Amino acid sequence: MRLSVELARGPIERTRVEVAIVTFFEDDRPLRGSAGRADWRLCGRLSRLVSERRVQGRRGEAVLVPTRGGMQAPLLVAIGLGSRNGFDSRDWEATTRDAVDRALKLGASTVALPLCEAEVGDLVLCQRAEALVRGARRALADRGGELLLRVVPPGPETRGAAEALRRACPLGLPESVALDLPTAALRPRAPSTHRRALDSHSGPTS
């Protein structure tokens, strides 16, 4: 088994993977962060599912949405986090494990997952990164196979997320799972003027 982790070079909708995953709380109305970006690119499809009460953001709740060209990933999985109140690193680890497990069940070998946002409880960046690594490697250890996990950090935290992931990599890895954080991911490239112009018109920000 092999788990490779790297930073995505753009927002969730432009990350080229087989399955993109977004998460949202049951009190996130309207949707925010990567879920909000995905919803915008999918012309409000996630918001409609929420309004139809097909998904509400309750913990463990999930919905699979074909993106039909609205995102680089052909499939999107939206997963509920429950309430913001009391959400901690153990909850984020469990969510990451569940998210990666769902992607593996879909046969994916490349997955995009946003890093839990800074406004959640008292979780600092290193705790969020460590919980993500633990959850992903446990899902892979359960299922087997190989996985490339592209982590999408909130924009302002890109550089800090690279360092946090690097520090999280050696934590508690069984011999059967190799974890590789590519060196290139530690040095995110500054966006070009053209790319910044595109970003300014790309919908909600993370």
C-alpha positions in Angstrom: 0.0 0.0 0.0 1.1 3.5 -0.7 -0.3 6.9 0.3 1.1 10.0 -1.4 0.1 13.4 -0.2 0.7 16.7 -2.0 -0.8 20.2 -2.0 -3.2 21.0 -4.8 -1.9 23.9 -7.0 -5.3 25.5 -7.3 -8.8 25.5 -5.8 -11.0 22.4 -5.6 -12.7 22.9 -8.9 -9.4 23.0 -10.8 -7.8 20.1 -9.1 -7.4 17.2 -11.5 -8.4 14.0 -9.7 -10.9 11.2 -10.1 -13.0 12.2 -7.0 -13.2 15.5 -5.3 -14.5 15.7 -1.8 -16.0 18.7 0.0 -17.3 19.0 3.5 -19.8 21.3 5.2 -21.5 21.9 8.5 -25.2 21.6 9.0 -25.3 25.2 10.0 -23.4 26.4 6.9 -26.0 28.4 5.0 -25.1 29.4 2.4 -22.4 26.8 1.7 -18.9 28.2 2.2 -15.3 27.3 1.5 -14.6 24.5 -1.0 -18.3 23.4 -0.8 -19.3 26.9 -1.8 -16.8 27.0 -4.7 -18.0 23.6 -5.9 -21.7 24.6 -5.6 -21.0 27.8 -7.7 -19.2 25.8 -10.4 -22.1 23.3 -10.4 -24.7 26.1 -10.8 -26.1 25.6 -7.3 -26.7 21.9 -7.5 -25.5 21.3 -4.0 -27.7 24.1 -2.7 -30.7 22.6 -4.4 -29.9 19.2 -2.7 -29.8 21.0 0.6 -33.1 22.9 0.0 -34.7 19.6 -1.1 -33.4 18.1 2.2 -31.6 15.3 0.4 -28.5 16.3 2.3 -28.4 18.6 5.4 -24.8 18.4 6.5 -25.4 16.1 9.4 -22.3 14.1 10.6 -21.7 11.1 8.4 -24.2 12.2 5.7 -22.9 12.1 2.1 -24.1 12.6 -1.4 -22.4 11.7 -4.7 -22.8 14.3 -7.5 -21.5 13.9 -11.1 -19.9 17.2 -12.1 -20.6 17.0 -15.8 -17.7 19.2 -16.8 -18.2 21.8 -14.1 -15.1 20.7 -12.3 -11.9 18.9 -13.2 -13.0 15.9 -11.2 -15.8 13.9 -12.8 -17.3 13.0 -9.4 -17.9 15.1 -6.3 -18.7 13.7 -2.9 -20.2 16.2 -0.3 -19.9 15.0 3.3 -21.6 16.4 6.3 -19.6 17.5 9.4 -22.5 18.0 11.8 -22.5 21.0 14.1 -19.6 23.4 14.4 -20.1 23.4 18.1 -17.6 21.0 19.7 -16.0 19.8 16.4 -12.5 18.7 17.2 -9.5 16.9 15.7 -10.9 13.5 16.4 -14.0 14.4 14.4 -11.9 15.7 11.5 -9.8 12.5 11.5 -13.0 10.4 11.4 -14.4 12.5 8.6 -11.1 12.2 6.6 -11.1 8.5 7.1 -14.7 8.2 6.0 -14.1 10.5 3.0 -11.1 8.6 1.7 -12.9 5.3 2.3 -15.8 6.4 0.2 -13.5 7.5 -2.6 -11.6 4.1 -2.5 -15.0 2.3 -2.7 -15.6 4.3 -5.9 -12.4 2.9 -7.3 -10.5 6.2 -7.2 -6.7 6.3 -7.0 -6.5 10.2 -7.0 -8.6 12.2 -4.6 -8.9 15.9 -3.7 -9.8 16.9 -0.1 -9.9 20.4 1.4 -8.1 21.0 4.6 -10.5 21.8 7.4 -10.9 25.6 7.7 -9.2 27.7 10.3 -12.5 28.9 11.8 -13.4 25.5 13.2 -13.2 25.4 17.0 -9.7 25.7 18.4 -8.0 23.5 15.8 -4.7 25.0 14.8 -3.2 24.2 11.4 -0.9 21.4 12.5 -3.7 19.6 14.3 -5.9 19.8 11.2 -3.0 18.4 9.0 -2.1 15.6 11.5 -5.8 14.5 11.7 -6.1 14.5 7.9 -2.9 12.3 7.6 -4.0 9.9 10.2 -7.5 9.5 8.8 -6.3 9.0 5.2 -3.7 6.4 6.1 -6.2 4.4 8.3 -8.7 4.3 5.4 -6.0 3.1 3.0 -4.7 0.6 5.5 -8.2 -0.8 5.8 -8.8 -0.9 2.0 -5.4 -1.5 0.6 -4.1 -0.2 -2.8 -2.4 3.1 -3.7 -3.8 6.6 -3.3 -2.6 10.1 -4.3 -4.3 12.6 -2.0 -4.2 16.2 -3.2 -4.9 18.4 -0.2 -6.6 21.8 -0.9 -5.7 24.3 1.8 -7.6 27.6 2.4 -5.8 30.1 0.2 -4.1 32.2 3.0 -2.8 29.0 4.6 -1.1 27.4 1.6 2.5 27.9 2.7 1.7 27.0 6.3 -0.2 23.9 5.2 2.8 22.6 3.3 5.0 22.8 6.4 2.2 21.3 8.6 1.8 18.3 6.2 5.5 17.8 6.1 5.6 17.6 9.9 2.5 15.3 10.0 3.9 12.8 7.5 5.9 10.6 9.9 3.2 10.3 12.5 2.2 6.7 13.4 2.6 5.2 9.9 2.5 1.4 9.7 5.2 -0.3 7.7 2.6 -1.3 5.2 1.8 2.3 4.2 4.4 4.6 2.7 3.7 8.3 2.9 5.4 10.7 0.4 5.0 14.5 0.5 6.7 15.6 -2.8 9.3 18.3 -2.4 7.6 20.3 -5.1 4.5 20.6 -3.0 6.4 22.5 -0.3 7.1 25.3 -2.7 3.8 26.5 -4.1 4.3 28.6 -7.2 3.0 32.2 -7.1 0.1 32.6 -9.5 0.7 34.4 -12.7 -1.0 37.7 -13.5 -3.3 35.9 -15.9 -4.1 33.2 -13.2 -4.9 35.9 -10.6 -7.2 37.6 -13.1 -9.0 34.3 -13.6 -9.2 33.7 -9.8 -10.8 37.1 -9.3 -13.8 35.8 -11.4 -13.9 32.2 -10.2 -16.7 32.6 -7.7 -16.7 32.3 -3.9 -13.3 32.2 -2.2 -12.2 29.5 0.3 
